Amino acid sequence: MRIGNREFDTKNQTYVCGILNVTPDSFSDGGKWTDMDRALRQVETMLDQGMDLLDIGGESTRPGYTPVPAEEEIRRVIPVIRAVKERFDVPVSLDTYKAETARAGIEAGADLINDIWGLKKDPEMARVIAAGKAACCLMHNREKAEYEDFLPDVFSDLAESLKLAEKAGISRDKILLDPGVGFGKTYENNLEVLARLEEFRWWGLPVLLGCSRKSVIGLTLDLPADQREEGTIVTTVMAVMKGVSFVRVHDVEKNVRAVRMAEAILRQGRTCGEN
């Protein structure tokens, strides 16, 4: 899969997507990177630690979040996207569900649009992505965690997102899928998604897992957001074992190490199996 100027071997590797929230109210790191100099230093640090893809967000989507108008979201993210693209050689993802923000982001240099509503919130989003020839990550989400048959319903919802992408002319080789841990799901639903990650590869598309520091980890371990790194690393290792192509994380260094260790074990296992 090509994102920006980089080719990703999504069938054989797991890549680390670093998070940069330029928001005052994100659940884990709100306000830390709203200053441009600090934000750019953090990007440099994450690249030194092995980051493969950078995800920039200008609106917190934690439970109970306050929506941000597109104008404010654009004001927050566009200068950062431009500065990152000028200074660093890294593909940039823009975390937004608003077509207006996505259009501005693509014009500023964003290579991928990460839509937590899977093209369903803004009717213009699919057309904007197609026109900009950007890649996209389509996440599963629902207003309420109400299902008749949980996983089949999730797959049906994702199939609807894929139909919207196809209708707009978004090429399949530009699509990632995200099962949406922490969005429109109960605690038990989130655990089931993690236990059955491999099933999300059914479409033959790369899968992105965004589980870093989320409530499913906090509830399991009874820990606040800033103490959930070990739990996050467990989900990263499971993602590697189950063929997930990208993990979206706050702590790049530790998760890069976890990915490399898990991949080494898998490679050796395949070598032994061939002998």
N, C-alpha and C positions, 0 to 999 in steps of 0.2 A: 504494500500500500504506500502511495506517495502522499506525504503531507508537506506542503511547502516545497523546499528543495531537497528533502530527504526521503529516501526509500526505507520503509520499515518491513522487515521480514516477519510479518504477523503470524505466519504459520509455525515458525520455529523458535521465536523469541518472545520474551515479555519485556516491555519497555516501561520506564518510569516517567510519569507525568508529574511535574512539580506544580504546586498550587501557589498562586500569588493573588491574595485577596486585597484589592485596593478599596476596601470598605471600612467604615468605622465600627461595624457591628457584626462581623462574622463570628460564628459560635466559638471558634478556636483561636483565631488570631486577629480579631477585629482591631483596626487602628494601627497595627504594627507596620504596615507597608504603604500607608497613604502618602508619606513623604517620598518624592521622586528619587532622591539620592539613596535613601534606605531601600527603596524597592529595587533599584538597579543593583545595589550591592547584594541584595538577597538573590537576585537572578544569577549574578556572577558566582555566588557561593554554591547555589544549586547546580550550576553547570560544572563547577569544579568537583562536585560530589557525584557526578554521573547522570544528571538529568537529561532525558531524551526529548522531552516535549514540555512546553510551559503553558499552563492554563491560567489566564487572567480573568478575574471576576470583579464586577463593579456593583453587585447587589447580593446581599446575604440572602440565601434561601433556606436558612435554618427554620425549624418548626416555629410558627408564630411570627415569621418575619414581616416587616413592613415593606410593601412594594415601593420601588424607586422609579420615578418617571424616566422615560428614555433619555431626556435631555440631561438629567443629572448623571445617569449611568454613562452616557457618552462623555461627559465632562471628566469623569473619573478614569475611564479606561483608555481613551484614544491617545492622550499624551504618553501614557506608559507603553502602549503597543508601539507607537512610533519610535520612542527612545530605545526600546528593546531591539527592534528590527534594525535600527541604525548601529547599535553597539555590539550585538551578539548574533552569532550564526546558530539560531535555534528556531524550530517551527513553533508558532504561537497559536494557541487555542483561545477563543473568546467565549466565556461562559455567559450566555444570554439567551432568553427566549423571546426577545423583542426584535422584530425585523428591522426597525429603524437603527437600533444599536448594531445589529449584525452588519447592515449595509455600511455604516460608518467604520466599523471594525475591519471589514474586508478591504475597504479603500485605504485604511491606515496600514495594512499589511498582515492582518490576521489570516492564518492559513486554514483554520478549522473553526467551525461554530459548534459549541457544545450546548445543546438545547435540552434543558431538563424536562421539557414538555413534549419532546419528540415531534416537533412541527405542528402541534395541535393547539397551542395557545394563541399564536398569531397567524392568521391565514396567509400573510404575505411571506412568512419565513422561508418556506420551501423555495419559492420563486427567487428570493434574494440570494439564497445559497447557490442555486443553480446558475443564476446570472453571473455571480461572482466566481464561479468555478472553484468554490471552496470545498474542502472536506467537511464532514459533519459527524457529530456524535448524537445519536438519537436515544434518549433515555426513557425508560418506562416510568410513568407517573400516573397517579389518580388523585382526584380531589379528596376522596375518602377511601379508607382501607376496607372496602366492602367487595367481596368476591363470592361467586357461586362455586367456582372450582379454581383455587388460587393460581397455580402455575399455568394451566391452560388459558385462563383469563389474561394473565400477563403476556403470554405469547400472542394471543389474539390482539391485544392492545399494541404490541410492537409491530405486528403485521399491518395494522392500520397506519402506523407511522411510515412503514416502508412503502405502502401504497401511495401516500402523500408525496414521498420523495420521488418515486417512479413517475407519478403524474406530472411533477414539476420538471422532470428531466435531470434529476441528480443521478449520476452514474453510481452503480453499486460499488465500484472500486474506490469510491470516496466516502463510504459509510462505515461508521463504527456503531455498535450497539452497547448500551449500558443498561443492566437489569434494574438500576434505580434503588439500590440499598438505601433505606432511610426516607424514601419518598412514597407516600400513599400505601404504606405497609405497616403491619403490626410487628412487634418484636419477633414473634414466631415466624411471620412471613419472611422477615429479613434473614433469619437463621436458615430457613429453607432455601432461599436464593443462594446463600453461600454454600450450602451443602450440595446444591445441584447446578453449580456454575457451568459445568461442561455442557448442559443441555441448551444453554443460550448460544452455542456454536452451531445449532441446527441449520441456520440459514447459510452457513459457510462464510459469514462475515466476521471481522475482528471484533472482539469483545473488550470493553473497558470496564474495570471495576473501580468504583469510587466508594471506599469504605473507611477512609482515614479518619480516626478519632470520632466516629459516629456513635449515635446513641445505642446501637445494638452492642457495641463494645462496652460502653459505659454501663449499660444495664446488666450485662453479663458479669462484669468484673467489679461493679459498684465503684467506679472511678470517674473523676471529673475529666473534661476534655483534654486538659494538658498532661494527663497521666495515662493515655490510652495507646502509647506507641507500641508496647509489646503486643497488645491485642491487634493493632493494625498490621504488624509484621506477620502475625499468624495468618491473617486473611490474604496478605501478599503471597506468602508461600503456598497457600491453597490455590490461589489464582494461577501461579506458575504450574502447579501440579495438574490443574484442570484445563490448561491450554488457553488461558486468558492472555490477550495481547498487550494490554496496557493496565497499569495500576496508577491511580491518581492519588497522590499522597502529599502530606505536609513535610514530613521528615525524609528528605531524599536520600541522604547518606545511608541510613540504616536499612531502608527498603531496597536500595541498590545492592547492598551487601547480601540481603536476604534473597533477592532474585538470583544473584550470581551463584550463591551456594545451592539453591534449589535446582537451578539449571544444570550445575555440575553433576549433581546426584542423578538427575534424569538422563543426562548424556551417558554417564557410566552405566546406568541401568540398561539403556538401549544397546550399548556396546556389548555388555555381557549377554544380552538376549540374542545377539547375532552370532555369538561364538558357540 
